Amino acid sequence: MALADRSNSSQKAQWWRSLDRVSLSCVGILIALGYILMLAASPAVAHRIGASRNMFILKQVVFLALAGSVVIVTSRLSPRMIGRIAVMGGVVALGATFLTLVHGMEIKGARRWIALPLMSVQPSEFLKPCFAVVTGLLLSLRHTLTLANGWRFPGRLVACGVYVVIAALLQAQPDIGMLSVISMVFITQLFIDGLPIIIFGMLVTAAMGAFGVAYLVFDHVHSRVQRFLHPDVGDHYQIDTSMRAFGNGGLLGRGPGEGRVKDLLPDAHADFVFSVAGEEYGFVMCLFIIAVFTVLVFSTLNRLLEEKNPYVILSAGGLVTGFGLQAFVNMGSSLHLIPTKGMTLPFISYGGSSALSVALTIGMALALTRHRMESGLFTPSPSSAETAPRLTRSFHKDQHQ
Amino acid sequence: MAFRPSRKTSRPQPEQKNGTEKRRFFLAYPLERLRAWWDDRKENPLSWLEKSRNRLVYLGMGFLFLYGGVAIKALFATILAPMAPLPNQIGSSIPEIPHPDPRAMAGNGFVLPNIRRASIMDRNGQPLALSLPVVQVYANPMEIIEPEDVAKKLRTILPTLNVAETVRRLKQKKQFVYLARNIAPVDELAINNLGIPGLYFENGEQRHYPLGNVAAQILGSVDIDNKGIAGVEKFFNQRLMQDHTPLRLSIDARVQAAVRDELNEAKNLFRAIGASAILMDVHTGEILAMVSLPDYDANNFAHAADDARFNRAVTGMYEPGSTFKLQTAAMALQLKVAHPWDQFSTTPIHVGRFTISDLKTDHFAPWLALPSVMAYSSNPASAHIALDVGRERQHDWLKNMGFLDRVPVELPEAGRPLVPSIKNWGETTVMTVGFGHGVAESPLAIVRGTACTGNGGYLVTPTLLAREHLNDDVVMAEDQKGPHLISTENSNLLRRILRLVVTKGIGKKAESPGYLVGGKTGTAEKIGAHGGYLKHVNITAFTGMFPMNDPKYALYVMLDAPQGTAETHGWTTAGWIAAPTFSRIVTRTAPMLGLFPLDAARAQQLDDQLALPLTPSVPPGVRHPLGPGNDPGAVTVNRLAARHGAHHTH
């Protein structure tokens, strides 16, 4: 391939050579699967809500094309740029999330969306990747930044502060699913950061306690957990239909377009798209989708093992954890492995906010995991090439804007 | 996670010292290695990078665990333990081809194909309730091409169709709208022949009650989903849906209609607000007629007034009044407390603010023998009899006779009687219950008790289902009879007493020549809205049997708040109101039941056998008959009267 030719020193070629091409291929596969499954899942839903048969498909074509471009464009940025974008984007998303509480559209009892002309946007979706990068940045600053009084930059403390603000906003919406994913990402980042194992254990316990409180405080959390624990009581229409879709699929599935139960799935195009895959293409397709996600996550983690920059390790680790968890929650809830939680399957489920958000996530992860020219053992350290202090400065500049 | 093994090294060590050689060999080596690793780790702590790489590996293992779980669960959901889709989720949209039900064909009633609810018929096979096939027309507006055209075409077949409304419905963004309900199968065929795409039919059935008002409260009704909501339809809902053979009731539609007719006439004549009558087979408990007025057309249950739906025969609770004296007499005779020759005081009894007395117009002798007490219906004398029986035995008797519980009958409406609890069952209650006040019973309970006194003493279970009779004469096998509560001799005596009420007592207007009727009147003052008894507003009842030489049927007639007429000289008591109605019903329905009036000579002969003197002489050998000078109840009565007097001195 021409781009792989080492003598080709164009920016494009360098980008291609340094890129995690395995992950990028996985994204391509997922987008392709997204198109195929949208063809199967969306007409019934569109029919039910009285929309045109192809509305979802056409919109999704646009969304996924956009998502693909976002992945490519973002992956070409430098880690420093990623940091800047994350900080700026994080501030904007945080503000927008705050706005949802004031001006948000209320859908099914939660205020998470802001209505825009063509689509409604869920700002917290964009908060997730930005927060992961910002946390990585703050945690890594401990190693590189010293305060005026000689102390190290209290990265963990500041990161915790940011987390508390976001958590307060999300529980006010309320968006317990997003909050738990962000919390798990944050805990994972602290874990990678070398948090003593005892404190880590305490954090996990605290998270479980928080979930217990949510179970007691929020009615919808309570009812979903109850329904998960007691299959005999309450309304199980959704999860029953989903499980029947898998059961109808079997090993090889009913074949493309031959699914029947999918027509009755309430959110076949979004939350239960995995069930549609199970019914039409069977266990084989389910396993394939799981494998693609596994490869994507592991390929990124593998790159991080060779990485030396704490900022990159922490940020990319957080990004890929959020991505992987989102996929797990979606597949797990449609398989009745965990209580039902409306979360999209990255790149496969219908949804503009979601597609762009995961595209941003993966694009950032790809950008961070690109092989970079780094100073070797015998390279004289060029003071101007230091990344972190520059980044810090720009960080402060952004803060003061 | 990394330092967890260190704890393991420190913990099992004491164990090792106590352990055997073999055990030490297996455990010691890995533990020593761990310890060495831990010591090394303490001396050379990991750099941040090394630590974070370790933890990235743990993170990867965590993801492997999560995704592995998903994969295993997917394996279970699809192959190992798949949940089968529901038939309607994967079923085709072709409707099921109807097929005749062989079980329904086997039934000998009126059966239609595709009908799920069995019909109900009377004891002679006359249909009382049956379902007819109807069709609902619905449309999927998404498939309709020209709503206006469709509505116009439908109008040609369904003249009552509202075209504008139909067009509006067909233009809705829905997939299901009803266009017409309960149309005939012929119209379904005609609509189908129009060939309009998007129109569909739903087969249904509609319940019809061909006899209208007859037995309306007994039959009850069904809701729009064919589910029984009242009466027999509710009680036998499951039976009617599962077994397609018609349900045969004990009701005789002809008798039911005749009883209703006569009762309605009496109700109108005496301007009563309500009326009820029950005709029951005294041996089998089969209810041949049960009427409650006012009634309604059973086909129009939904719009019937509450008062009309109310089944006075089983739900209505009325103070039985003097009809209950029959029970007092029966228990006194059966318990050998009283004998026909025993006499009882008719002097008014004072209890608190109340006085138990007879009507001022009655001029009774101060002491009356038991037959006279019944024939003339003396309240104080009955109170005395009840006092002689005593509290416990009276309560037990009424319990055994089923007066303290819901009457067992196949109607969900059957109500509980209103009776005082045992701890409130004091001496006053004993006396008032003795002449039928202080308790409220359903007419069906009264007629059941009446049947027991005349059928040889067996307590029957009232039923609305036709029984298989052994034959016409011996109608019940011995083991099918209910508990034997009254001896045959006492039952014979009670029959003669009941006949005496009609021949010589206050029930003379019940006489139906040739049918040898007997019975007991009952007049109870109604209780007003404020709890006090209303003067001149009565429940008049007559409970009796015929023919008294060998009772076959028990009949109860009740009129609620009748008003006097010229013929009754303004009287609103049972003897003037209920008794003649009883007679009219007997003379009209008895021939339908296969009983014909005896010729006068034969009737006289049987009457002579049944005759009983109003004041029987004390047979020789009886040392102390109850009467003047031997009155155990006097003690209680005097005590209560004394307390009453003391109360007044204050």
Contacts between the chains, C-beta under 8 A, distances in Angstrom:
chain1	res1	chain2	res2	distance
A	50	B	173	5.2
A	143	B	48	7.1
A	188	B	59	6.4
A	191	B	55	5.6
A	191	B	58	7.7
A	191	B	59	7.3
A	192	B	52	5.1
A	192	B	55	5.0
A	192	B	56	6.2
A	192	B	59	6.8
A	193	B	52	6.9
A	194	B	48	5.8
A	194	B	51	4.5
A	194	B	52	6.0
A	194	B	55	7.1
A	197	B	1	5.4
A	197	B	2	7.0
A	197	B	3	6.9
A	197	B	4	7.6
A	240	B	83	7.3
A	241	B	89	7.4
A	243	B	77	5.9
A	243	B	83	4.4
A	244	B	83	5.1
A	244	B	84	6.9
A	244	B	85	4.3
A	244	B	86	6.7
A	244	B	89	6.4
A	245	B	85	7.5
A	246	B	74	7.0
A	246	B	77	3.9
A	246	B	78	5.0
A	246	B	82	6.8
A	246	B	83	7.3
A	247	B	77	6.6
A	247	B	78	6.9
A	247	B	82	3.3
A	247	B	83	4.1
A	247	B	84	5.7
A	247	B	85	6.5
A	248	B	82	7.6
A	248	B	84	7.7
A	248	B	85	4.6
A	248	B	89	8.0
A	248	B	90	6.6
A	249	B	78	5.5
A	250	B	78	5.6
A	250	B	79	6.4
A	250	B	82	6.5
A	251	B	78	6.6
A	251	B	79	5.5
A	260	B	85	6.9
A	260	B	89	6.1
A	260	B	90	4.3
A	261	B	85	5.0
A	261	B	89	5.0
A	261	B	90	6.8
A	264	B	89	5.8
A	278	B	74	6.9
A	278	B	77	7.1
A	278	B	78	6.0
A	282	B	78	6.2
A	283	B	74	6.0
A	283	B	75	6.3
A	283	B	78	4.0
A	283	B	79	5.7
A	286	B	71	7.6
A	286	B	74	4.3
A	286	B	78	6.8
A	287	B	71	6.0
A	287	B	74	6.9
A	290	B	67	5.4
A	290	B	70	5.7
A	290	B	71	5.1
A	290	B	74	7.2
A	293	B	67	6.7
A	294	B	63	7.0
A	294	B	64	7.4
A	294	B	67	5.0
A	297	B	60	7.6
A	297	B	63	5.2
A	298	B	60	6.1
A	298	B	63	7.4
A	301	B	56	5.6
A	301	B	59	6.6
A	301	B	60	4.9
A	301	B	63	7.9
A	304	B	56	5.5
A	305	B	53	5.5
A	305	B	56	5.9
A	305	B	57	7.6
A	308	B	49	6.4
A	310	B	48	6.7
A	310	B	49	7.7
A	310	B	52	7.2
A	313	B	52	5.6
A	313	B	56	7.2
A	314	B	52	7.8
A	317	B	56	6.4
A	317	B	59	6.8
A	321	B	59	6.8
A	324	B	63	5.4
A	324	B	66	7.7
A	325	B	66	7.9
A	328	B	63	7.9
A	328	B	66	4.8
A	328	B	67	6.7
A	328	B	70	6.5
A	331	B	70	4.8
A	331	B	74	7.7
A	332	B	66	7.7
A	332	B	69	7.4
A	332	B	70	5.8
A	332	B	73	7.5
A	335	B	70	6.4
A	335	B	73	4.5
A	335	B	74	5.9
A	335	B	77	5.6
A	336	B	73	7.6
A	336	B	77	7.7
A	337	B	69	6.3
A	337	B	70	6.4
A	337	B	73	4.8
